[in-house]
Amino acid sequence: MRTALTLISSMATKQVLADLIDLYRQQHPHLAIELASVGGVDAARRVAAGEPFDGVVLGADALDKLAAAGHVLAGSRVDLVRSGVAVAVKAGSPRPDLGSEDSVKQAVLAARTLGCSTGPSGVALARLFERWGIAEQIAPRIVTPPPGVPVGTLVASGEVALGFQQLSELMHLPGIDVLGPLPPAIQIETIFAGGVAAASRRAGEVRALLAFMASEGTAELKRAHGMAAA
């Protein structure tokens, strides 16, 4: 019996990839595909350590670093989705104004605690706080969840008063109110891309799967997960 095609991804794309895989398997019913979704930092570490995955889906910057180090095949990158950052509070909590850059800054300064991920959006938010000149002031109030734990779960529990994360990771979680995306002036957009793991012996199959995931016919499914086609 043939072994499954194995993919590893960050948590931000877990649900959309699961649905894309289900759609692909309708056309290829005899192909088994296994998806492991973990924190993006952990995923990159495991690929770099040589774990035998066939495909990798991560933020484009992280994927490029793996390719430069020889852990992902050069030239195999396929951009899959664009994902923006949204803001959430615990369900039923007061909803701060997020209509402008200044109003978001004021909401951040007023929040008892703030939640940011360890992924690309968290890194970009840290740069934004630095640009605003408030990084040191709010540092004691920032809560960073362990890799693979959604910021939204800490918002739902009340540990975090104002949470920032990919919309795709917030929109399906219970116990929170998603206030909406960051305003355009400070929106943080991440491209998630797939590539062929250097350890794979099934590069052709991975390329075919990634091509399907990037195809025009998958755009509506991506929108349903709060993402856009890349």
Secondary structure, DSSP 8 states (H G I E B T S, - for coil): ----EEEEEEGGGHHHHHHHHHHHHHH-TT--EEEEEE-HHHHHHHHHTT---SEEEEEHHHHHHHHHTTSB-TT--EEEEEEEEEEEEETTS-----SSHHHHHHHHHH-S-EE--SSHHHHHHHHHHHHHT-HHHHGGGEE---TT--HHHHHHHTS-SEEEEEHHHHTT-TTEEEEEE--GGG--EEEEEEEEBTT-S-HHHHHHHHHHHTSGGGHHHHHHTTEEE-
